[in-house]
Amino acid sequence: MVDGSQQNIDWAKVDAEVRRGDATRFELPKDMAAVVVDPPYGRNSPSDEKLIVDTLANIRSQNSECKLVVILPVEAGGDDLDEEITTNIKLPGYEIKTAFGIPVHKSLGRVMIIAEASTQD
């Protein structure tokens, strides 16, 4: 995953850093502007919800100004990444600003959520 992420960053020619670690305890750089999270899901991750909640709490506790991009699995819905969608997904401690559907195949879709720390807990 780290290698694939780095390849995408190189292709996009953006200034970003990829690190491997435990997202629930990972220490973030102080000048972090945004974090992209694509957590494991499905059979390989039996505690999806707790992992996401703990990861978000870790990020927010270190930098409440940090923007957030989260990619999560959802039911397939024919969504198009070029079109904004609505979602009822909740991200504790964060306010969703926008979301986009990512079609994968007929039984699986993903949603890319862009959020920022909520002023209300």
N, C-alpha and C positions, 0 to 999 in steps of 0.2 A: 504493500500500500504506500509506503514511504517513497519507493522508487517511482511508482506510477504518478504520485502527486508531484514529485519533483519534475518529471517529464512534462506534466501539464503546465507547471509554472514556467519551465524553460520555453515551451511552445508559445505561451501567452506573453512571454517577455515582461513579467511583472516582478516587482521586488517583494519576495516572500520567502519565508523560511519554513522548512518541514522538519519536525522532530517526532521521534517515536517515544512514547511513554504512557504512563497511567494517567488518563485524562482527569480522574477524580482527585489526583494529588499533584499533578504536574505544576511546576513553578513557571509562570509566564514572565517574559521580559517586561520591564516596567513601562516601556514606551509602546506597548502593543495597541494597535489601532483597531484590529479586528481578528476574530478567531473563526475558522471554518471547521465544523464538526460533522463528520460522516460516520456515526457510530455503527458498530456491528449489529446485525439483526438476524432474526430467524433462528434456525436450529443451533447455530453456533453461539448464540447469546441468549440464554434463558432468562436473564434479568434485565431486559431492554430498558424498561421504564426507570428503574432505580439507577442504572448506569447514566442515563440522560440527566435525571434530576441531580445526581451527585456531580456530574461534569459541569452542568450549568452553575451550580452553587459554587464550585471551585473557581470558575472563571469570574463570576460576579464578585466573589469575596476578594479577589486580587485586583480587579480593575472594573469599577462600575461604569466607566465611560466607554468601555470596549464594545464595539459593534459585534454582531454575531450572525453567522450563516450556519444553519443546521439543515442537513439533508436526511430525511426520514422515509421509511417505507410506508406506502399506503396502497389501498386497493387500486387496481388499474381503472382509469377513467377516461382515457382518450385525451388527456390534457396535453397541451403543447407548451414547451418551455418558453415560447415567445409570448404567451398570454398569461397575465396575472390571474390568479384564482383566489377564492376564499377558502379558508380552512378553519375547522373548529379545534385544531390542535392547540394545547396550552403549553407554554414554556415557563415554568415557575421562575419569577424574578425578571422576566423579560416581556416586552411589548412587541408583538408582531407588527412589522411595518408593511411587509408585502410577502407574497408567496407565489411560486410558480410550479406547475406540474411538470414532472419529468417522466415521459412514457418509457417503460422498460420492455415489457412484453404483455400479452393479453391477460395474465393473472397478477401482474405486479407493476405498480407505479411507484414513483417517489415524489416527494415534495421538497422543494428548496425554499426555506423560510429565512427571511432577512429580518433581524430583530435588534432591539437595543434595550439596555437595562431599563426596567420600569421604575418610575418614581414612587410607585406604591407597592408595598409588599403583600 
